[in-house]
């Protein structure tokens, strides 16, 4: 009897699935509803059930795809970017162990997609050699798998409400991997405004606007990769070591040719942004040491205004206490996301202004110095006259988030681009002209025009 039992046990062990190896998981967010011609942020929870987020504790080895679909069919194609354009996805796993310092977007951040990724594919950014050695630990202190959360901003160009899902394909394993730390490097002072800032414009031909910040490396290690998120008249963004006097990354912004959907999409809800920003990978890793000072510099064209511009780096670190200060740069550092076709004008001509999509109506009224109310789908005093040097304050009231943002005019300015429902925002014009304002979240239904003399 014992030999029979032993034989059965052997068969069962041999037949058991090899769950520890690399897997490609296909995950879906809950259904998300979007009204036509709006771009607003949605926050959703992704349950650790194997359908929305991984069900087992393990390591995230990389993201193959982050896409919008309107069906959970395995063969569903991503929605076209000229109908549903992604401004960004941000993925978080806040309950996991050993999260590291995190950077501007917080220590729960694990990955994301920006408008500079029109296809939503990231195969080249996560090569098999990297996945075989490193991973982002995805486990709770109790040994289970944490819930994920997802922040989306999507621009709906359908003429009707649209239901969609975020489909995420992630390489995953329950095998051990060396811990990899996602770190976002930017000007964290911009975090309250969703990491955005305004480029005022009005500069001479060739003039630039620079957003710059420094960051101190918290531990010795190696940078395995870095991706630039940069838009709003973006030219290039660098990450350099002040301590060692050398450039680590220099990311060019690539723009679509005239026939690219970003340039032909109508109505224009958002300034056409890059179709790619520099993304870099190295298996050897860029050596950095604790206390080393890094500086990022995001360079924008300042000829025209660019509201809600951004510039920061998403990087991936591993610890390595053996790294020497200012050790040689890796020989295998390379850029992995140069598009096959792009506008090669240098510098890029930013000649596609965002129009004011809803014409204000009513009589012109002189500004009386009192706060201007903004509610759901309206600006009080939609056509206003004022003078240079007069401070204008807008007061938010309503159930929907709104913003005060310049679509076009002599200079650019914007309140919080994610929109707010309460509080106020003020601006004092110093340049005369006509300022055509809009709500970024409701650009086809809300606007105000201010004439400054």
N, C-alpha and C positions, 0 to 999 in steps of 0.2 A: 504493500500500500504506500509506503513511504516513497519509493521511486516514482510512482504515478503522481503523487502530490508534488514532488520536486519538479517533475517534468511540466506539470501544469503551471507552477509558479514561474519557471523559466520562460514558458510561452507567454505568460501575462506580462512579465517584465520586458521581453523583447517586443511585444505588441504595443506597449505603452507609447503614446505620442511624445515626440521630442519637443517639449514645450519651452525648453530653455534657450533654443537657438533664436536667431534674428527672425522676427515676424514683420510683415507689413500690415498694420491694422488700418481698416477703413472705418472712420468714425463720423457721426452726423450730429450736428446741433439740433435742438428742438426747432420746430418751424418758427420762422421770424416773418412778421408782416411788415410791408413797407407801402406807404402811400406814394402816388405818382409824383415825380419831380421834387423829391425831398432828399436831403442827406442828413441823417441824424444817427447818433450812436445808440446801440442797443447792448445791454449787458445780459448774458445768459449763463446759467450754470450747466456744466456738463457732468453728469453723474458718472461715477466710476463703475459702470456696469458692462463694459466691453462694447457698448454701442455708441456712447457719447464720449467716454474717456476710458483708458485702459482699466481692466478689472483687477489685474494682478500687480502687485508691487514689482518694480523692475527699473529699467533705465530707458530713457528716450534717446534713441541713437540718431535721430534726425527727422526732418519733415520732408516728405516727397511732394505733397500737394496740399494747398489750401485753396478751395474753390467754392463758388456759389453754384448750386444746382436747385432745380425745382422738383426733383424726384429722388427717391432713394434707390432707384434701379441701378444695378452695378454698372450698366453701360451708359448712364446718364451723362451727357456732355455738359461741361461748365457753361453757364449762361454767358452770352457774348458781352464783352466789356462795353460795347456801345449801347447796351440795354441796362446792364447792372454793373456799374463800375465800383470797384473796391477802393476806398480811400485807405483803410487799414483794417487788419485783424490783429488783436493782441491776445495771446494765450497765457494763462496763469495757472500755477499749481501751488497755491499759497500754503497748503497744509503739509508740504513735504519736508523731509529732514535735510539738513546740511545744504541750505539754500545759498549760502554765501552772501556777500555784500549787496549784490543785485544791481546797484546803480540807480539812475534816475527813475526808471519804470518800476522799481521795487524788487525785492528779493524773490517774489513769486513768479516773476516773468520767465517764461520758457521758450518763447518764439513768437514770430509774427510775420505778416505780409503787409507790404505797402503798395501804393499805386505804381511804384517802379517795378512791380512784378506782374505785368499784364496776363501772363499765362498761368500764374499760380503754381508753377512747377519749380522744384528746388533740387533736382537730381544732382546737378553739378556742384552744389554747395555742400552736399553731404556724401562724399565718396565712400565706397565700401571699406577702404583702408582706415578711414577715420572711424567709421561705425564699429569696426572690429576691435578698437582699442578704448574708445571713450564713450561716455554717455551721461545724460543728465538724470541723476537719481530721482525716481518717482515713487516714493514710499512715505507713509506716515510713521510717526514715532512708534505706533502700535504694530507696524509691520504690514498694514494694508495699503491699498492704493488710494491716493487722495482724489477728491473732486477737482475738476478743472473749472475755470471760468473763462469766458470769451467776451471781448469787447469788439464790436463791429461798427464800422461806419461805411455805409453803402449808399451809392447814388442811384436812384431808380429812374431810368429814362423811359420806362413803359408809360403808356397813357392811362394806366389803370393800376389799382393796388396789386401788389405782387407778393406771393408767399414763396419763401426760399429756405434752403438749408445751407449751412456751411459744412462742406465735406472736407475732412482732414485725413490724409494718409500719412501715417507716422511709422517709421522703423522703430521696433521695440524689442527688448529682450529681458528675460529674467536671469540671464547669466551676469556674473560680476563684470563691471567695467570701471575704469578709472574715472573718477568724478570730474565732470565738466561743468563750469559755472557760467551761465549767461550773465553778462554785465553790459548795461546800457550806459554809454558815456556821452553826456551832453551837458548843456547848461540847465541844471536842475531848478534854477530859479524860474524857468518857464513852465514847470510842471503844473502849476495852478491853471495855466491856460492851455492844458493839453500838449505841452512842449512846443507850442507855436509862438511866433513873434511876427511883427509886421516890418516889411521893407517899404519905406515911405515913397521911394521913387523921386522923380524930378531931377535926377542927376544928369551930368553931361554924358555924351556918348562914351561908352567904355567904362563909366564909373561903376564902382562896386559897393556893396554893403556887406560887412563882415560880422558874423556872430561868433564870438570866441569864448572859450572857457578852459579851465585847467582842472585836472583830476589827479589825485595821488594814488598810486597803485597800492592796494591793501596787503598783498602778499606776494612773495616771489613765485614765479611760474612762467608759463609760456602762453602766448595768444595763438590759438589754433585757427582763428578766422575772424573776419570783421565785415559787416555790411553797412554801407552808408544809407541812411534814410534822409533824403535831402530834396526839398522842392520849394517852389516860390521864386522863380528866376534863378534856380540853382545853377551854378557853374562848376564848382568842385568843392570837395571837403577833404581836409587832411587830418590825420592823427599823427602827431610827432612826439618824440621824447625830448622834453626840454633838458632833462638831466644828462642825456647822452648826446644831444645835439644832432638828432637824425630823424628822418621821416619814416614812420612805420607803414602808413597807408596814404595814398593820394587817390581819391575816388572822383572820377569824372562823372558828370551828369549827362546821360545820353537821351536825346529827344527823338520822337518819332518823325518819320518823313511826312510830307504833306498829306499822304493818303492814309496815314495811321488813324485808327478810330479815335484816339485821344484828340486829334485835330479836326475830325469831321463830325464828331458827335454833336447832336442838337436836341434840345437846347443846351447851351454851355452852362452847366451848373458849377463848374470848378475850372480854374485856370489849367490849361493843358500842362501836365507835369512830365517828368522824365519817364521814359519807358524802361530805363535801367539806371542804377547807380552802381558805382564800383563795389564789388563783393570779392573778398580775397580769402584764400585758403592756404594752409601750410601744415603738413604733418610734423615737420621738425619743430615748428612753433617759434614765435618771436620772443626772445628772452626779455623778461622784465623783472625788476626786483622791488621788494617792499620799500615804499618811500619814494620811488621814482615818480617824477612829475611828468604827466602827459598833457598835451594841449591839443584841443580840436579847434579847427577853424573852418567854418562854413561860409563860403563865398557866394554871394548872390549878385546878379545884375541889378543896378540901382537906377537904370534909365526910366523904367516904368514901375508903378507900385505893385507890390505883391503882398496881399494880406494872408494871414495864417500860414506863413512860411515855416519850414522846419529844417533842422539840421542836427542829427545826432548819430551815434554809432551803436550798432548791436554787435557785441563781441562775445567770444567764447574763450575762457581761460581754463588752464589746468595748473594745479600747484606743482612746484618743483623747487625745493629748497637748495638744490645744488647749483642753481643758475648763478653765474657771476655777473657783476654789474657791467652793463654795456657790452655783453658778450656779442659775438658776431651775429648778424642777421642771417636768417635761414636761406639756404640756396634754392628751396623749392616753393617760395612764396609766389603766388600767381593770382591773377584776376580771372574769375570764372563765369561772369555773367555779361560779357560784351555782346550786345544784340547783333544779329546778322545784318540788319538793315536799320540805319538811323540817319537823322539829319546831321550832316557833317559840316555845316556852317560853323565858323569859329570867329567870335563867339556867337552863340545861338541868338537869333533875333526874336525877341519876345513881342510878337506883333498880333497876338490873339487875345485881346482884352475880354474879360467877362462882362456881358451886357447887363443892364438893369432890366430884368425880365418882366417886371410888372410896372406899368407906367402910373405914377402917382396922379391923383385927380384932386380937384377942389381949388379954392382960391389960394393965392399966395398970401401968407401971413408973416408979419414981422415978428421976429423972436422977442419975447417979452422977459426973458431971463428965468422963467419958471421951468421946472423939470418937464420933459416931454414924455408922456405916457406911451408905453408899448404894451399891447395886449395880444390876444390870440387872433392872428391874421390882420392886425392893423397897427399903424403908426398914427398917433394923434398929430395933427398939423402935417399932413403928408407933403406939403410944399411950403418951404420956410425960407425967409431971408434973414441974414445977419451980417455982422461986420467982423473983420479980422480982429483977433484978440478977445472976442466974446466967448466965454466958456459955455459950452452946451452940455447939458446933462440929460440923459435918457433914463427913465424910471421903468423897470420891468414889472409887469403884473399880468397874471394869467396862469393857466395850467400847463401850457406847452412851453418848452425852452425856445428862446429867441436870441438873436444877436443883432448888433448894429455894426454893419460892415460896409466899407466902400467897395462898390462894384467897379466904378471908374471915376476919376477926378484928378485934381492937381496933386494930391498926396494920399497915401494909404493909411488907414487906421481901422481897427476892429475891436469890439469887445470880445469876450470869451467866445472862441469859434465853436465850442461845443453847445453854446446857448445856455441861458439861465432863465429862471422863472421869477426871481426876486432880486432886489438890489438895484444899483444904478451904475452907469458908465458915463464918463465925461471926456470931452475933447475940446481943445481950444485951437481953432484954425489959425494958422499964421500965414497962409497963402490964399489969395482970393481965387475965386472960380466956382464952378458948379460941381458939387459933390453928389453923386448918385449913390444912395445907400440902399442896402438890401438886408434881409435876414438870411443868413447863410443856410439855415435849416429849412426855410420856406421861401426860396428865391422867386418862385413864380406867383406868389400871392401877397407878398409884403415888401413895401419899399417906401422910401422917403427921398426927396430931393432938397438939398440945402444950397442956396446961392449965397456965397460969401463975397462981399464987396470991400 
